[in-house]
Amino acid sequence: MPDAIRAVAPQVFELSPADWARLCLSEGVPTAYRVRQVSVELYSGRTVQAYTLSPSLLRAPVDLPPSERYLGLIRKGARELKLTGAWQDRLAAVKTAPFGTPAGRDSPLSEYNRGSGSGTVSI
């Protein structure tokens, strides 16, 4: 795999249908994002079909920084997946949106953040 492609640190996860639905809801599908099916070449060389989100036609005219909750999940995932130190540093440097509320215990998304469910959908 070319270095330019490796630089994006691709990851494929399996989610339950319920978790996939919660993810889509939390990300604003279909208003902010739309679901796309893509072919992903794994490091093993095997190709799998997966789903990803891409900006919808109705997206905001400017890019907004991620929420504290969202970036926290990304950083946690990067640590759990043992992404390179360069990726950890890159994520640590990202600034969050100056508005919104962090997802704490009382957040409606707190159960989603903990994860649950059975059965899987590849994303």
Stockholm file with secondary structure:
# STOCKHOLM 1.0

chainA/1-123         MPDAIRAVAPQVFELSPADWARLCLSEGVPTAYRVRQVSVELYSGRTVQAYTLSPSLLRAPVDLPPSERYLGLIRKGARELKLTGAWQDRLAAVKTAPFGTPAGRDSPLSEYNRGSGSGTVSI
#=GR chainA/1-123 SS CCHHHHTTCCCCCEECHHHHHHHHHHHTTTTTEEEEEEEEECTTSCEEEEEEEEECTTCCSSCCCCCHHHHHHHHHHHHHTTCCHHHHHHHHTCCCCSSSCCCCTTSTTHHHHHCCCSSCEEC
#=GC SS_cons         CCHHHHTTCCCCCEECHHHHHHHHHHHTTTTTEEEEEEEEECTTSCEEEEEEEEECTTCCSSCCCCCHHHHHHHHHHHHHTTCCHHHHHHHHTCCCCSSSCCCCTTSTTHHHHHCCCSSCEEC
//
